[in-house]
Amino acid sequence: MSFSYVLNRLLTLPRSIWFNFRYLPFREAVCLPIWIANNVRIRNLHRGGIKLKGKCSIGLVRLGYHLADSVDIYSVHTIIDIRKRGQLIFTGDAHIGRGALICVKSGILTIGKNFAISGTTSIVCSQSISIGNDVQFSWNTLVMDSDAHIVWDRNGTEYINMQPIVIGDKVWVAANCTLLKGTVIPDNCVIASNSLLNRSYLISNRIIGGIPARELKEIGGWRL
């Protein structure tokens, strides 16, 4: 453990203490499960907006510490925006990188164990986004379960505006991808960079890629 690592944690300790006791139940806050870097900006968060499931331990969730090669660390902020009708649930350890944006307008965003999201990646939840265990997001990716705006046909009938997104276990989403409403990714998949996903992909153990994305190749597994 490097000196700079220890120093960084010590400098952010006061803010992390404040955050835990402000937003978590006392029995969880005393464990200091959430560590928050100085670059993190909190918007609209309410008590109960963040929920922890499972064993509570120090530093379980780290916000704004992880650095990516593609991110200008001197100009970006990590943004956590949880509104009154929304809830962010962590079921295990998670790293939210510097420059990432987590926005829950309404509904529930559930994040599994061993989760990591790199800088300049955004997750915007309006209904339901469920992310499994061992999921890794690279930089500059967008995940959004709604169209944000309403569109209708010539007869005035509105098109479906929101659909849940489900991401299975052991999924790696590479850089510059877009995951739109209705996306379902099965277990043990790799999403190729610059891909656009907007439907259910039913077969596990695949590389998925393209615009729009399709199953490209069978794989046995992957690692960072």
C-alpha positions in Angstrom: 0.0 0.0 0.0 1.7 3.2 -1.2 2.1 6.4 0.9 0.0 8.4 -1.6 -2.8 5.9 -1.3 -2.8 6.2 2.5 -2.5 10.0 2.3 -5.4 10.2 -0.1 -7.7 8.2 2.2 -6.8 10.3 5.2 -7.5 13.5 3.4 -11.0 12.3 2.4 -11.8 10.7 5.8 -13.7 13.7 7.3 -16.0 13.9 4.2 -16.5 10.2 4.2 -17.5 10.2 7.9 -20.0 13.0 7.2 -21.4 11.2 4.2 -22.0 7.9 6.0 -23.7 9.4 9.0 -25.7 11.7 6.9 -27.2 9.2 4.5 -27.0 5.7 6.1 -28.5 4.1 9.2 -26.3 4.5 12.3 -25.5 0.7 12.5 -24.1 0.8 9.0 -22.5 4.3 9.2 -20.2 3.3 12.0 -18.5 0.8 9.7 -17.7 3.6 7.2 -18.7 1.4 4.2 -18.7 4.3 1.7 -15.6 6.3 1.0 -16.0 9.5 -1.0 -13.2 11.4 -2.7 -13.0 15.1 -2.8 -13.9 15.3 -6.5 -17.4 13.8 -5.9 -20.4 16.0 -6.2 -23.7 14.9 -4.5 -27.0 16.0 -6.0 -30.5 15.5 -4.6 -29.5 12.6 -2.4 -31.9 11.9 0.4 -31.6 9.7 3.5 -32.5 6.2 2.3 -31.5 7.0 -1.3 -28.5 4.6 -1.0 -29.0 1.2 0.5 -26.5 -1.5 1.3 -27.4 -5.2 1.2 -25.2 -8.0 2.6 -22.2 -7.7 4.9 -21.1 -4.2 5.7 -17.4 -3.4 5.9 -15.1 -0.4 5.7 -14.5 0.9 2.2 -17.0 -1.4 0.7 -18.0 1.3 -1.9 -15.5 3.8 -3.1 -16.7 6.8 -5.0 -14.4 8.9 -7.2 -11.0 7.3 -6.5 -10.4 5.1 -9.5 -8.5 6.8 -12.3 -8.7 6.0 -16.1 -6.0 6.7 -18.6 -8.5 8.6 -20.9 -9.8 10.9 -18.2 -8.5 14.4 -17.4 -8.4 14.0 -13.6 -8.0 17.7 -13.0 -11.2 18.8 -14.6 -13.8 16.0 -14.1 -16.1 15.3 -11.2 -17.8 12.1 -10.1 -21.5 12.9 -9.8 -24.0 11.0 -7.6 -27.6 12.1 -8.3 -30.3 10.2 -6.4 -33.7 11.8 -6.5 -36.7 11.4 -4.2 -38.4 8.6 -6.2 -35.1 6.8 -6.8 -32.9 4.4 -4.9 -29.4 3.1 -5.5 -28.7 -0.4 -4.0 -25.2 -1.9 -3.6 -25.1 -5.6 -2.9 -21.3 -5.8 -2.5 -18.1 -4.0 -3.2 -18.0 -1.3 -5.9 -15.7 1.2 -7.4 -17.2 4.3 -9.0 -14.4 6.0 -11.0 -13.5 9.6 -11.2 -15.6 11.3 -13.8 -18.5 8.8 -13.7 -22.1 9.8 -13.4 -24.8 7.8 -11.5 -28.2 9.3 -11.8 -31.4 7.7 -10.5 -34.3 9.8 -11.5 -36.9 7.3 -10.3 -37.1 3.5 -9.8 -34.2 1.3 -8.6 -30.6 0.9 -9.8 -29.2 -2.3 -8.3 -25.4 -3.0 -8.5 -23.9 -6.4 -7.8 -20.7 -7.4 -6.1 -17.2 -6.6 -7.5 -18.5 -3.7 -9.7 -16.3 -1.2 -11.4 -17.1 1.8 -13.6 -14.5 3.9 -15.2 -14.4 7.7 -15.8 -16.9 9.5 -18.1 -19.3 6.6 -18.1 -22.9 7.4 -17.2 -25.8 5.3 -15.8 -29.2 7.1 -15.9 -32.0 5.1 -14.3 -35.7 6.1 -14.7 -37.4 2.7 -14.0 -35.1 -0.3 -13.4 -31.5 -1.1 -14.1 -30.1 -4.3 -12.6 -26.4 -5.1 -12.8 -25.0 -8.5 -11.7 -21.8 -9.5 -10.0 -18.3 -9.1 -11.5 -19.4 -6.4 -14.0 -16.8 -3.9 -15.4 -17.5 -0.8 -17.4 -14.8 1.0 -19.4 -14.9 4.7 -20.1 -17.3 6.9 -22.1 -20.2 4.5 -22.0 -23.9 5.4 -21.6 -26.6 3.2 -19.9 -30.1 4.6 -20.0 -33.4 2.8 -19.5 -35.6 5.5 -21.0 -35.8 7.8 -24.0 -35.9 10.8 -21.7 -38.4 12.4 -24.1 -41.8 11.2 -25.3 -42.4 10.3 -28.9 -45.8 9.4 -30.5 -47.1 8.2 -33.9 -49.4 10.1 -36.3 -52.4 8.9 -34.4 -51.1 10.3 -31.1 -50.3 7.0 -29.6 -47.1 7.2 -27.5 -44.3 4.8 -28.1 -42.9 2.9 -25.1 -40.7 5.3 -23.3 -39.1 3.1 -20.6 -38.0 -0.5 -20.4 -35.8 -2.2 -17.7 -32.2 -3.0 -18.4 -30.7 -6.3 -17.0 -27.0 -7.1 -17.1 -25.9 -10.5 -16.0 -22.9 -11.7 -14.1 -19.3 -11.5 -15.4 -19.9 -8.9 -18.1 -17.3 -6.5 -19.5 -18.5 -3.5 -21.3 -15.7 -1.9 -23.4 -15.3 1.8 -24.2 -17.7 4.1 -26.0 -20.8 1.8 -25.8 -24.5 2.7 -25.6 -27.0 0.5 -23.7 -30.5 1.6 -24.3 -33.9 0.6 -22.8 -34.8 -3.0 -23.0 -31.2 -4.2 -23.1 -30.7 -7.7 -21.6 -27.1 -9.1 -21.5 -26.6 -12.7 -20.3 -23.8 -14.0 -18.1 -20.1 -14.1 -19.2 -20.3 -11.7 -22.1 -17.9 -9.1 -23.6 -19.4 -6.0 -25.2 -17.1 -4.7 -28.0 -16.2 -1.1 -28.0 -18.4 1.4 -29.9 -21.4 -0.9 -29.8 -25.1 0.0 -29.4 -27.4 -2.4 -27.6 -31.2 -2.1 -27.6 -32.7 -5.6 -27.2 -32.4 -8.9 -25.4 -29.3 -11.1 -26.1 -30.2 -14.5 -24.9 -27.0 -16.6 -25.3 -24.3 -16.5 -22.6 -20.5 -16.7 -23.3 -20.5 -14.4 -26.3 -18.8 -11.4 -27.6 -21.5 -8.9 -28.6 -20.8 -6.0 -30.8 -21.9 -3.7 -33.7 -24.5 -1.0 -34.4 -27.0 -2.4 -33.6 -25.2 -5.1 -31.7 -25.4 -8.9 -32.4 -23.7 -12.0 -31.1 -20.3 -12.3 -32.8 -18.3 -15.1 -31.3 -18.4 -17.7 -28.5 -16.0 -17.3 -25.7 -14.9 -19.4 -22.7 -14.4 -16.4 -20.4 -12.5 -13.1 -19.9 -10.3 -11.3 -17.4 -8.8 -7.8 -17.0 
